[in-house]
Amino acid sequence: MKSRFFLPLAALVLLAGCVQTQATLLDGTTYPPVHEDDVVIYLNEDDIPGEWKAVAIIHAQGDAQLTRESKMLRKARERASELGANGLLIEDINEPSAVAQVAGEVLGTGSTRRGRLIAIRVFD
């Protein structure tokens, strides 16, 4: 009887701590995958060396209490590398306010950290 409730609860806790990513491809161009360590994160367009092309929009999100921003960026890099992007341009990272985090804890709903990034292909 206990395992009937424990397993679904454990699965829910594990999923709540995960960062989910969703990618929207911008055109039909495909690139071979790259290693995730080769995906460079850029804070603005002026930092990107040379010519580049936007490949996809990546949305990443995770529970603010159970994940860190670094994990969200790592998951976005993994997703971008699968698409053959060798760069990520950060558009927006939305951290929940302290009030939202406290309210999420009190109400049991949690609070979500969200990021919007552009997967790009930088050409030599």
ZILIN-V455777 format. One record per residue. N is the residue number from 1. RES is the residue in three letters. PHI is phi in whole degrees, -180 to 180 (* if undefined). OMEGA is omega as a letter, one per 40 degrees, with the letter a starting at -180 (NA if undefined). D_LAST is the distance of its C-alpha to the last C-alpha in whole Angstrom. Layout:
BEGIN
<<N & RES & PHI & OMEGA & D_LAST> <N & RES & PHI & OMEGA & D_LAST>>
END
This chain:
BEGIN
<<1 & MET & * & a & 60> <2 & LYS & -64 & a & 58> <3 & SER & -67 & i & 55> <4 & ARG & -62 & a & 55> <5 & PHE & -94 & a & 54> <6 & PHE & -69 & a & 52> <7 & LEU & -61 & i & 50> <8 & PRO & -63 & i & 49> <9 & LEU & -66 & i & 49> <10 & ALA & -62 & i & 47> <11 & ALA & -64 & i & 44> <12 & LEU & -64 & i & 44> <13 & VAL & -64 & i & 43> <14 & LEU & -64 & i & 41> <15 & LEU & -68 & a & 39> <16 & ALA & -65 & a & 40> <17 & GLY & -84 & a & 38> <18 & CYS & -85 & i & 35> <19 & VAL & -100 & i & 32> <20 & GLN & -102 & i & 31> <21 & THR & -123 & i & 28> <22 & GLN & -138 & a & 27> <23 & ALA & -116 & i & 24> <24 & THR & -118 & i & 25> <25 & LEU & -69 & a & 22> <26 & LEU & -94 & i & 21> <27 & ASP & -154 & a & 21> <28 & GLY & -86 & a & 21> <29 & THR & -70 & i & 18> <30 & THR & -116 & i & 17> <31 & TYR & -128 & i & 15> <32 & PRO & -67 & i & 16> <33 & PRO & -58 & i & 17> <34 & VAL & -120 & i & 15> <35 & HIS & -72 & a & 17> <36 & GLU & -61 & i & 18> <37 & ASP & -69 & i & 17> <38 & ASP & -90 & i & 14> <39 & VAL & -88 & a & 14> <40 & VAL & -94 & i & 14> <41 & ILE & -96 & i & 16> <42 & TYR & -114 & i & 16> <43 & LEU & -89 & i & 19> <44 & ASN & -153 & a & 19> <45 & GLU & -62 & a & 16> <46 & ASP & -65 & i & 16> <47 & ASP & -81 & a & 15> <48 & ILE & -80 & a & 11> <49 & PRO & -81 & i & 9> <50 & GLY & 78 & a & 7> <51 & GLU & -78 & i & 8> <52 & TRP & -151 & a & 9> <53 & LYS & -137 & i & 12> <54 & ALA & -74 & a & 15> <55 & VAL & -102 & a & 16> <56 & ALA & -158 & i & 19> <57 & ILE & -100 & i & 22> <58 & ILE & -115 & i & 23> <59 & HIS & -105 & i & 27> <60 & ALA & -127 & i & 28> <61 & GLN & -153 & i & 31> <62 & GLY & -164 & i & 34> <63 & ASP & -63 & a & 37> <64 & ALA & -65 & a & 37> <65 & GLN & -81 & a & 40> <66 & LEU & -106 & a & 38> <67 & THR & -130 & i & 35> <68 & ARG & -115 & i & 32> <69 & GLU & -60 & a & 29> <70 & SER & -62 & i & 27> <71 & LYS & -69 & i & 28> <72 & MET & -63 & i & 27> <73 & LEU & -67 & i & 24> <74 & ARG & -62 & i & 24> <75 & LYS & -66 & i & 25> <76 & ALA & -66 & i & 22> <77 & ARG & -63 & i & 20> <78 & GLU & -60 & a & 21> <79 & ARG & -65 & i & 22> <80 & ALA & -63 & a & 18> <81 & SER & -63 & i & 17> <82 & GLU & -62 & a & 20> <83 & LEU & -86 & a & 18> <84 & GLY & 85 & i & 15> <85 & ALA & -82 & i & 13> <86 & ASN & -112 & i & 11> <87 & GLY & -154 & i & 12> <88 & LEU & -132 & i & 16> <89 & LEU & -104 & a & 17> <90 & ILE & -76 & i & 21> <91 & GLU & -94 & a & 23> <92 & ASP & -160 & i & 26> <93 & ILE & -126 & a & 28> <94 & ASN & -108 & i & 32> <95 & GLU & -93 & i & 34> <96 & PRO & -67 & i & 38> <97 & SER & -68 & i & 40> <98 & ALA & -60 & i & 43> <99 & VAL & -63 & i & 46> <100 & ALA & -64 & i & 44> <101 & GLN & -68 & i & 43> <102 & VAL & -65 & i & 47> <103 & ALA & -62 & i & 48> <104 & GLY & -63 & i & 46> <105 & GLU & -70 & a & 48> <106 & VAL & -65 & a & 51> <107 & LEU & -84 & i & 51> <108 & GLY & 77 & a & 49> <109 & THR & -98 & a & 46> <110 & GLY & 75 & i & 43> <111 & SER & -138 & a & 41> <112 & THR & -114 & i & 37> <113 & ARG & -92 & a & 34> <114 & ARG & -129 & i & 31> <115 & GLY & -137 & i & 27> <116 & ARG & -124 & a & 25> <117 & LEU & -132 & i & 21> <118 & ILE & -107 & i & 19> <119 & ALA & -78 & a & 16> <120 & ILE & -128 & i & 13> <121 & ARG & -113 & i & 10> <122 & VAL & -94 & a & 7> <123 & PHE & -99 & i & 4> <124 & ASP & -74 & NA & 0>>
END
